[in-house]
Amino acid sequence: LTEKLLLYSGAIHRAGAVTGGKHTSTTSDWMEIEQQRGISVSSSAMRVEYDGLLLNILDTPGHQDFSEDTYRTLMAVDSAIMLLDAGRGIQEQTIKLFKVCRDRGIPIVTFMNKMDRPARAPLELLDEVEQVLGITAIPRTWPIGDGPDFKGIFDRADQEFHKFERTVGNRYKAPVSIGDIRGAELRSSIGEMAHDKLLEDLEFVDHVIPAFDREAYLNERCTPVYWGSAITNFGLEHFLRSILTLTPSPQSFEMSTGTIEPDNKEFVGFVYKVQANMNKSHRDRISFLRIVSGKFERGMTAFHPRSGRETKLTYPFEIFGRDRKIIDEAYPGDVIGLTNPGLFQVGDTITEKTNATIPSFPRFAPEIFSKVWPATGSFSKSFRKGIDQLKEEGVIQIFTEESGSPVPLVGVVGELQLELFAWRMENEYNEKVKLERLPYTRTRWLLSDVRPATAAPIVRDENDRLVVLFKNDWEVDYVKQRTEGLELSEVPPVVT
């Protein structure tokens, strides 16, 4: 979907596709392993203009193993697009991400995708959104057929029928043919019975579903719903125009010093992502900075509250996939890149002078653990650099044994995350690694002075906090029953 929105904004003139294929790749999936596999494993940022408006698009990984990257990105947005497969409906990952948006007060626009394939009934999908997510779903367009019988969409606001047409290789803008929903052409195309049923459904929707209210959307009480097919580019131009009229301009953020409004004159921003090796010709680390208030100017001296230091921001740039372009200024709502000499971390604020900080970013408890050695047997500088930088990005979490062993323990949420770690160590740091899987799947942070009355291993996390590793939930319960005064937490305590 991101790739096709770039196509319609004019940022690119031909779109790749995440389904892969020879000589195809997407702009947002810039990492080599993403292009090889046809999956998104890292969030990306792109800044585009459309109809005189500036749009910062933050694309997130679709795979559940990379949820933490997605959660961090959601900390930086003012609105979100919920992309649902019309054939499958709501997935477990959807529910988790929706909760993050709800907790943060992020309004959501919904796009029902893949209508060119067999899909569930529209009313069934709308009902599922309301029942599972607890938000009113209001269709702004309505699908006509699905799969091989998909004929297009009906714009309920303009009362126009948009005819479904394909483009060569699905790489160019789809033509937009507008017709009458009650016209003879559509009736002949889908048949009299299907046409009568369509008109009945639309009449039912008009009478039963409340009218769309933008204020209700901005206050997360409803989600406008659109139908289309991203792979064939259909329904996207209408969707993009709707996004620009519906979604809010840059919003305020709650920080330690209070609410920071976007029209505040003082520059304030925060780092929501750090990424190494985005471009092989640079081989540096990039900090993704969301600007909250004030005007950012190239060369300005800024304050870094966590370290208490001032730093000069000399090389800011606009990010577009793997590419970058030096910029001189940026404003609230913009996402810019800063070269990171090791000073900036995820969750850091960068300000003009204030000591404002933001709430801690979410961290997930790892469920897969492995010891990691360099294949050469030598703990070289490049091996340690790779470990440190990938830890800083949040690709992995590192734990150390209390014995002081130099062999790090890598913790990840999912299998693909561990595979990505090994791939990046070899391809970006020239360090092939050996992994020894450990039998632990549960992580608990130790909050009490009392230690478990069993042989459960205790390690230290990146902030030197004690962590107990367990094989399963049964073992967690067993240890808690056997150890009086033991206090454990499923999430890491906040570092102050």
Buried (B, 14 or more C-beta within 10 A) or exposed (E): BBBBBBBBBEBBEEBBBBEBEEEBBBBBBBBBBBBEBBBBBBBBBBBBEBEEEEBBBBBBBBBBBBBBBBBBBBBBBBBBBBBBBBBEBBEEEBEEBBEBBBEBEBBBBBBBBBBBBEBBEBBEBBEBBBEEBEBBBBBBBBBBBBEEEBBBBBBBEEEBBBBBEBBEEBBEBBEBEEBEBEEEEBBEBBEEEBBEEBEEBBEEBEEEBEEBBBEBBBEBEBBBBBBBBBBBBBBBBBBBEBBEEBBEEBBBBEBEBEEBEBEBEBBBBBBBBBBBBBEEEEEBBBBBBBBBBBBBBBEBEBBBBBEEEEBEBEBBBBBBBBEBEEBEEBBBBBBBBBBBEEBBBBBBBBBBEBEBBBEEBBBBBBBBBBBBBBEEEEBBEBBBBBBEBBBBBBBBBBBBBEEEEEEBBBBBBBEBBBBBBBBBBBBBBEBEBEBEEBEBBBBBBBEEEEBBEEEBBBBBBBEEBBBBBBEEEEBBEBBBEEBEEBEBBEEBEEEE
